[in-house]
Amino acid sequence: MALDPSVAQALGNVAGMCMLGAGLSMGLAAIGPGVGEGTLFGKTVEGIARQPELEGRLVGQAFVFFAIIEVLALFGFVVSMLLLFVFAQPALSTLNANAQLSAPAATAPATPH
C-alpha cells in the first residue's frame, strides 16, 4: 500500500528537520563548552600566576568545573543522536519501505540475438 503523497512529503520534512536540528544541536552545543573551557583554564593560569601557592587548589577546582562544562557538550550530543535515531530514522524507514513497494518490478534485461 503506497503512502499518500502529502504523508510522504510530511515524513520527508520530519526527517529533514530532524537532521538539521541534530546538526545545529551538536554545533551549538560545542560552541558554549569551547568558550567556557577556554575561559576557565585561562583564568586558572592567571590565578596561578598571581598566587602560585594556590596552584593545587586552583587546578583541582578547574578540573571539577571542566567536567561540569563538558557535560553540556554531551547533552547536545545526546539530543542530536535522539533526533537522528529516534525521530528521523523511523520516518526514513517508512519512506524507504514505501518507495520499494511502489517501485515497478525489475525486469530481466533482454539478451541480444
N, C-alpha and C positions, 0 to 999 in steps of 0.2 A: 504494500500500500504506500503510495507516494504521499509525501507531505504537501500540504497546501503551500503555494509559493510565498504567501505572506508569513507563514510559520517558519519556512526555511530561511527567509530573509531575517526574521527576528532572531532565530538561532545563530545565524551568521553574525548579526550585530552584537549579540550577547558574547559570543566567542571573541570577536574583535575588541570589544570594550574591556573584556577581562584581560586580554593580552596587553592592551595599552595600560590598563591600571596596574598590572603586575610590573611592567617596566618602570612606570612612574613611581610606584611604591618603593621599589628597590633603589632606584636612582635617588629619590629624595631622602630615603632612609639612610643612605650612605653619606649624604652631604652633612647632615647635622652631627653625627658622631665624628666625622673627619675634622670638622671645625672645633668641636668640643675637645677632642683628644689633643689637637694641636695647641689649643689654649691651655689645657690642663698641664701638659708637660712643659710648655713654655713658662708658665707661672711657677711650676715646681723648680725648674732650673734657676729661675730668677730668685726664688726663695732660698735655695741652697747657696746661691752666690751671696746673698745678704747675710744669712746666718748658717754658716757651714756646720755648726754643732747640731742643727736640727735635721741633718740630711736623712738619717734613718727614718725618722717620724714622717717627714715630708714624702719620701719615696713610698713608704708603706701606705699612706693615705692616698697618694696618687694612683697606686695600683688598684686600690679598692674602688675609687671613683672611675678609673679606666674600665673596670668590669661593668659598673653600672651604666656607663655611657655606651659601651659596646652592646649591651642588651637591646638598646634602641635599634641598632642595625639588624640584630637578629629578629626583632619583631617585624621589621619591614620585609625581611627575607621570608618569614613565615606567612605573612599576608600575601606576598607575591606567589608563593607556592600554592596557597589555598586558592587564589584566583585562577591559577593555571590548571591545577589538577582536580579541584572540586567543582568549579563552576564552568570553566571553558571546555574541559575535556569531555564531559557528557554532551554538551552542545555539538562539539565537533564529531563525536562518535555517532550521534543521531544523524547529522548531515551526511557523514560518510556512508552510513548504512542506507540512507535514503538514495544517495547517488548510485550505489551499487544495485539497488532494487530497480531504479528507473532507467538504468543504462541498458541499451539494446544488447541482446545476446551476441557474443562474439562468434563470427562465422569462420570456418576454416578457409585459409587462402586457396584460391584456385590454383591448380597445378598446371603449368604450361604444357602444351602438347608437343 
